[in-house]
Amino acid sequence: MSEVVLVIPNWNGEAHLRRLFPSLAAQTCAPERILIVDNGSTDGSVDYARSQGAVVLALERNFGFAVAVNRGIAATTEPLIGILNNDVTLAPDYLGRVVDSLRGGASFASGKIYQPGGHNVLDAAWDLVTRAALPLRCGHGQPDAPPFDEPRTVDIVPLTAALFQRRVFDVLGGLDERFESYLEDVDLGLRCALSGLNGRYVPAARAEHWGSATLGVWHPETVRRMARNQVYLVAKHYPRHWPLSLGWPVLAGQLLWGVAALKQGRGIPWLVGKLQGLREYAQVRGAGPAAPEGELAALLDRFERELIELQMKTGPDRFWSWYFRWTR
């Protein structure tokens, strides 16, 4: 038995929970407690979770991922907090390996996450953020290959299947609930990086993720939230005079992502999200101090150099090739 509590947001995810719970029961490092934070489900999720021995914190409606995680963290006391999507399955040694990785002083950890189907295609390894406030999920859609086989220190991990020391949330607070769902993990990762808290990528810890199971990758609501939340990242973290130093990368990157959305038939949700983010920019900006200009610029530049090195190893991606052609 470990000192780990698993916080799992859920909304009408009974089918996903029926895959997840057998993998949790098989863990060689069993969690002390499993907490399902249910966002007002109307399917059989709650009854099934309770039948598997989980504690259920039932919310009256769907508040989104960030609120659910925060409510879950507030309802727990364990020193290690695992945050899982409901649409993952974990290898039997997943929790044991990520718990071990924290003993070296890391603040958080995550493993190698595959797309389902057994074809060795990755869903996620770790995250980076460019100067354009566009995040990159490293490894997504890539075949499993040597660049993703080495354990490493990382600044941002996806909250798909991550483990945190409780002190991270004691120091930084919880997820920013204004993000609802999407990029709330990137925001947390930036706060960690700017506070000197780093994590570990543990490739020997393996999981599968069905991916965007609630809405879908290019669902209009997904695109709207991501477009809005990209603006939130700029408002919240970029220094006062960012248009002078980072204005062109932000403009170029955001327009490129808009073109990608337009090609998927999602130009209107992209525009709606951007306009919403701009309307709320001043409010988000005033919520707290942005990072010192030099510190953030150095961090984002390091992320971009890591992305370029990764592209050299895995092969160029057309989107990022255009981005770097325009901005570097």
N, C-alpha and C positions, 0 to 999 in steps of 0.2 A: 504494500500500500504506500502511495506517495503522498506528498502534501500538495497535490494538484487538484484544483477544481476546474472543470470544463464548463465554459459558458457558451451556450449554443443558441443563437437567435433562430427563431422559426416562424414561418407563416405558411400555413397550409402545405406543409412539407412531409406529410406522413410517408409517402413513397420514399423520400430521401432518408428519413429517419430509419426506415426498415432496412436500408443498406448500411447506415452508419452504426447503429447500435451493436450488431454482431461484431463489427471490427473493434468497437470499444471494449466489448466483453472479452476479446482475445488479447488485450494488451498485456504484455509481460510486466509492465509497470502500471498497475491499475490506478486510475484516478480515485481520489478520496471521495469525490462527489461529482455528479453530473447535473448541471442546472440548465434546463430548457427555459429560455425566456420567450414566451409565446406571444406573438403580435396579433392576438385576436383571431386565431385560426377557427375555421368553420368545418374542417375535415376531422379526421380521427387522430390528429397529431398528439393532442394532449393525453388522451386515453392511452395511446400506444406508448408514449414516453413514460407515463407513470407505471405502466405494466412492466417496463424494463428497469424499474428502480430509480428512475431519474426524479429529481425534484423539479416541479414546474412552477415558474413565476408567470402567472397569466396576466397579460396586459389587456386593457379593454378594447384596443384597436391596433391597427398596424402603424406604429410610430417610426418604423425604419430600423436599419441595422444599428446605427450609432446609439440611439436611445436604448435599444434592447441590450446592447453590450454594457452600457453604463449602468442600467438598472441591475444587470446581473452582477457586475463587479461590486456595486454597493451592497448587494445582498450576501456577499461572501466574506470570509476572513482568511482563507488559505493563503500562504505566502507565494504560491505559484499559480498563475491564472492562464489557462489555455483558452484561446478563442477559436472556435471552429465554425465554419459554415455548415449548414445542415446537409449539404450535398457533397460531402467528402466521405471517403473511407480511408482508414489508416492501416498500414502494415502493422503486424503485432508488436514490433519493437519501436514504433514511432515515438511514443511518449517517453520511453526509456532513453532513447538516444538524445532527444532534445532536452530532457531533464539533465542528463549528463553534461551536455554542452554548456549549461548555465553554471556549472560548478567552477569553471575557469574565470568567472567574474563577468560574463556577458549579461546584459540586461534583458535580452530577449533572443528567441531563436525560432527558426522554421526549417523545414526540410525540403526535399525535392518533390514537387507535386506534378503528377502526370495527368494528361487527359485520359478519360476512360477508354477501355477497349483493348488494353494490352499491346498497343502498337509502339510503345516507347516514345510517344510524342509528349513533350512537356507542356504543362499548363502554366507553371510558375517556378521560379527559383528565388530571386530577390528582385527588388524594385530600385529604379533610378528615376531622377527627375531632371529634365533639361531646363535650360534658361527660359524656355518658352512656357514653363509651368505645365508641360506635357509629361506625364509619367510614362515610364516604360516598364512593363512586366518582363524582366529578363527571362529568356527561355521559352516564352509563350509561342506555341506552334512549332517549336524547333524539335528536331529529333534529339534524343538523348545522346550526348556527345561529351568528350573530355573537358571542354570549357566549364561544364556544369558538374564535374565529378569531384572537384577539390573543395574541401571545407574552407571557409573564408569569413573574415569579419565583414559585416554589412551594416548599412545605416537604416535601411527600410526593408521590412518584410511584409508580404501580403498577409492579411488577417484570415486567410483561407484556413490555415491550420498552424497557428503560432502560439508560442508559450512566452509569458512575460513574468518577470519578477514584479511582485505587487508594488515595490518601491517606485517603479516607473510611473504608475498612476498616482501614487502618493505625491511624487514630485511635480508631474506635469498635468495632473487632472485627467479626466476621461477623454473619450472621443468627442470631437466637436459635433454636437447634435445638429447644427445647421446644415451639415453635409448630408444628413439623412442616410443615404447609402451611396457608395462610390466615392473614392478618393479620401474617405475619412482615415484610411490606413496610411495614405501618403502624407496627409497632414500630420498624423501622429509621428510618422517616421522623420519628417523634417524637424519637428519639435525635439525628438530624441537626438538627432544629429547635431542640432544647434545647441543642445544642452550637454553634449559630450557623452551621451549614452549610446553605446553601439551593441550590435547583436552578432549572432553567428548563423551562417548558412550551413546546414548539416545534411549533405547529400545522401548519406547512408540512411537517413530517416525518410521513408517514402510514403506517399499518399496519392490517392486519385481524387480528382475534382470534376464534377459534371459540368460546372461552369455556367454562370448566369442563369441558373435554373429557375429563378423566380420570374424574371422578365425576358431575358435574352440579350445577347451582345448588342444588337442594333435595334432593340425595342425603342420606340420613340421616347418613353419615359427614361430609359437608360441614357440615351443621348442627351436629353434635356438636362438631366442631373449632372452628367459629366461635364457638359459645356458650362453650366453654371458654376460647378465646383472648381473648375480650372481657374475661373475668375476669382473665386474665393481664395485659392492658394496665393495668387498674386496680391490680393488685398491684405491678406493676413500676414504674409511672410516677407514681401519684397520691401526694400528700404524706400525712404521718402522720395528720393530722386531717381527711382528705377527707370522711368521712361528715357532718361539720358544715357544710361549704361546698358539697359536690357530691353529697351522699347522695341528695337528691330527684331531680335529673336522672338519676343513674345508675339508681335504682330505676324511675323512670317509663320511661326509654328501654329498659331491659332487658326490662321487662314488655311494652312495645309490640312489641318484636322477638319475644318469645315468642308473642304473639298472632298475629303474622304467620306464624311457624313452625307454630303450631297450625292455622291456616287451610290450610296446605299439607299437613296430615297429618303434621307432623314435631314434634309436641309432646313426644314421649318423647325423641328425640335431643337436643332443646333442653334438656330437664330433665337428662338424663344429662351433657351437656356442662357445664352450670352447676354441678352437684354435683361433678364432677371438678375444675373450676376452683376451687371453694371448698375442697375437700380439699387442694389443692396451693397454696392462696393463700399460706400462711406460708412455704413453701419458695421460691416465686417472689419473694415480698416480701424475703426475706433475701439475694437474689442480688446486690443492689447498691443504691446510694442512689437513692431516688426524687427527683423534681424538687422544687426549692423551691416551696412552695405558691403564692406570688404569681406566679412565672414560669409555672408550668403553667396556672394559672387564666387568666392573661392570654392565653396561647397558645390555649387552648380557646375562650375567649370570642371571640377574633378569628376563629377558624375558624367559629364559629356565625354571626357577623355576615356573613362571606363567604357562608355557605350561605344565609342569609336573602336577601341581595342577589341571589344566583344564582337562587333560587326566584322572586323578583320579575321576573326577566328571562325565565325559561323557563316559568313557570307553576307553581302550587303542586302539590306532591306530597302526597297524602293522609297518608302516614305521617309526614312531617316537619311537616305542618300540625298534626297532633295532638300531636306531640312538643313543638313550640314553644308550643302552646296550654296545655299542662300545665306547662311549665318556665320560661317567660320572662314 
